[in-house]
Amino acid sequence: MSIGHRPSQEFKAGRRVTDPDGSRAVCRNSETADARVLLERWWDSRRTEADWTLDATAHAEVGGR
């Protein structure tokens, strides 16, 4: 399975948050990301079983410290 996404402009800004343990973190999210999900299986070679594309309807979220 492979997943690719392209977040909207709002994703790049990020927001500082405080975790329950008191440490600082950055949270970036977008309600309007593009995404492609590709599900492949191996039957003597790699073959696509399903393929979904979401244009501006996916949710993307990444957190970091």
C-alpha positions as CSV (number, residue, x, y, z in Angstrom):
1,M,0.0,0.0,0.0
2,S,1.3,3.5,-0.8
3,I,-0.3,6.7,0.3
4,G,0.7,10.1,-1.1
5,H,-0.8,13.5,-0.2
6,R,-0.5,17.1,-1.1
7,P,-1.8,19.4,1.6
8,S,-3.4,22.7,1.0
9,Q,-1.8,26.1,1.8
10,E,-3.3,26.1,5.3
11,F,-1.3,23.0,6.2
12,K,2.1,24.7,5.9
13,A,1.4,27.3,8.7
14,G,1.3,25.0,11.7
15,R,0.3,25.8,15.2
16,R,2.2,25.4,18.5
17,V,0.5,23.2,21.1
18,T,1.3,21.9,24.5
19,D,1.2,18.1,25.0
20,P,-0.4,16.7,28.2
21,D,3.2,16.1,29.6
22,G,3.9,19.8,29.2
23,S,6.3,19.6,26.3
24,R,5.9,21.9,23.3
25,A,4.9,20.5,19.9
26,V,3.8,21.7,16.4
27,C,0.6,20.5,14.8
28,R,-0.1,21.0,11.1
29,N,-3.4,19.9,9.6
30,S,-5.6,20.6,6.6
31,E,-9.2,19.8,5.9
32,T,-8.7,20.1,2.2
33,A,-5.7,18.0,1.2
34,D,-5.4,15.9,-1.9
35,A,-4.6,12.2,-1.4
36,R,-4.0,9.1,-3.4
37,V,-4.2,5.6,-1.9
38,L,-2.9,2.7,-3.9
39,L,-3.4,-0.9,-2.8
40,E,-1.3,-3.5,-4.5
41,R,-0.9,-7.2,-4.1
42,W,1.8,-9.6,-5.3
43,W,0.6,-12.3,-7.7
44,D,3.8,-13.2,-9.6
45,S,4.2,-9.5,-10.0
46,R,2.8,-6.3,-8.3
47,R,-0.8,-5.7,-9.4
48,T,-3.1,-2.9,-8.4
49,E,-6.1,-4.1,-6.4
50,A,-7.7,-0.7,-5.6
51,D,-6.9,2.9,-6.2
52,W,-8.6,5.9,-4.6
53,T,-8.0,9.6,-5.4
54,L,-9.3,12.4,-3.2
55,D,-9.2,15.9,-4.6
56,A,-9.4,18.6,-1.9
57,T,-11.5,16.3,0.3
58,A,-8.9,14.4,2.4
59,H,-7.8,15.4,5.9
60,A,-4.0,15.5,6.5
61,E,-2.4,15.9,10.0
62,V,1.2,15.8,11.1
63,G,2.6,16.5,14.5
64,G,6.3,17.1,15.5
65,R,8.5,18.4,18.3
